[in-house]
Every structure is written in C-alpha cells, then in structure tokens.
Amino acid sequence: MAMARTQAADFEERREAIVEKAAELFANSGFLGASVSDIARACNTSKSLLYHYYPSKEDVLYAVMESHIDTLVDDVESLADIQSSAQERLRILLQMFMKHYMGAAARQKVLLNELANLPADRRALIVSKQRRIVDAVQSLLVLIHPDLKKDKDKARAKTMLVFGMINWTKNWYRADGQVSEESLVDMMMEMATAG
C-alpha cells in the first residue's frame, strides 16, 4: 500500500508563490499563452512538483482569480462593522479597493481578461462574487442618490462606471506621480457621487 505524500510545513506559502508567479505570467502572456512548463520555470520548480500543489493549469487560474476576488469580498464585508454614512462607507470601500487593485495589478488583469478560460462551474463562483461586490457598491450609490432606486438601469450604469474608473486606473496611475492615492479616491468620490 502506497503512503500518501505528506504536506510540507510551507505548503500554503508555496501555493501562494505559485499563484503570484502564475498571475504575472497570465497577465503578460494570457492564460492560453502560458504553459505549465512556463509556470514551473518561473517558480524554479518541476512540473511534477507544481502538480502536487495544483492538479491543473485551470486550478492555478482559479486560485489567481479567487485570491483577488476574495480580498475584495472581504473589503465589502468589512463595511458591516462601520457605522457611518453611505458616502463615508463608499469612500472607505474605494480606498480599500484601490489599495488591493494597485497591489495586485496582475491578478486584477487576469480576473478581467481570463474568466472565459475557467470551467463553467468555477466561472459561476467567481461571477457570483463579482456580483456581490458590484451590488454592494450599487446599494451605497442608491443610498447616496435615492432617486436611483426608481431607475435600476441608471443605478447599474453608474455603478459600472465606478468600476470602470477603478479597473483601468492601474494602467495609467503612477504612485510616485503628482497625484496621491488619497486625492485619486477623492476624485473618484466626486465623480461617483455627482448628481
């Protein structure tokens, strides 16, 4: 009888290192353009050891997306503990989102561009989490602008414009430039909450 392979003490750290390298590869080359061999090479390991941590390339892709989307879901859920106006909660959420989007630009790019490469069941899980995040922002915008409650299409459009700002900021924003992240969030708030 064969004995099961035991988990290394640093199993989770190694899984995270694989996800980090794979996120960069998928962001730069696309999911289809990066092979398991490329991931193994980037991680300075063998394909067989990589398969010990992730049984398939799709499992790695899912882990890249899940790690990022779960952080954003956590951001949304943390608002439940904050007792302040909808406007202040939206500001806090945008600050958290910006921090996480900037710190995980490769994972965000993979989330935006590679969703179609996930198996349908896993894609559905990611999409349901995305909807929770979008719905949370929309709820705050409706509290700030009660007239949006009567026009769900306009409320959704305004919400998606907010995400458009966030999603593309990493493509042009320079943290060492003249505009601070705080000022950037102020501008986003001004645009998001304008009448």
C-alpha positions, 0 to 999 in steps of 0.5 A: 500500500502506497503512503500518501505524500505528506504536506510540507510545513510551507505548503500554503506559502508555496501555493501562494508563490505559485499563484503570484508567479502564475498571475504575472505570467497570465497577465503578460502572456494570457492564460492560453499563452502560458504553459505549465512548463512556463509556470514551473520555470518561473517558480524554479520548480518541476512540473511534477512538483507544481502538480502536487500543489495544483492538479491543473493549469485551470486550478492555478487560474482559479486560485489567481482569480479567487485570491483577488476576488476574495480580498475584495469580498472581504473589503465589502464585508468589512463595511458591516462593522462601520457605522457611518454614512453611505458616502463615508462607507463608499469612500472607505470601500474605494480606498480599500479597493484601490489599495488591493487593485494597485497591489495586485495589478496582475491578478486584477488583469487576469480576473478581467481578461481570463474568466472565459478560460475557467470551467463553467462551474468555477466561472459561476463562483467567481461571477457570483462574487463579482456580483456581490461586490458590484451590488454592494457598491450599487446599494451605497450609490442608491443610498447616496442618490435615492432617486436611483432606486426608481431607475435600476438601469441608471443605478447599474450604469453608474455603478459600472462606471465606478468600476470602470474608473477603478479597473483601468486606473492601474494602467495609467496611475503612477504612485510616485506621480503628482497625484496621491492615492488619497486625492485619486479616491477623492476624485473618484468620490466626486465623480461617483457621487455627482448628481 
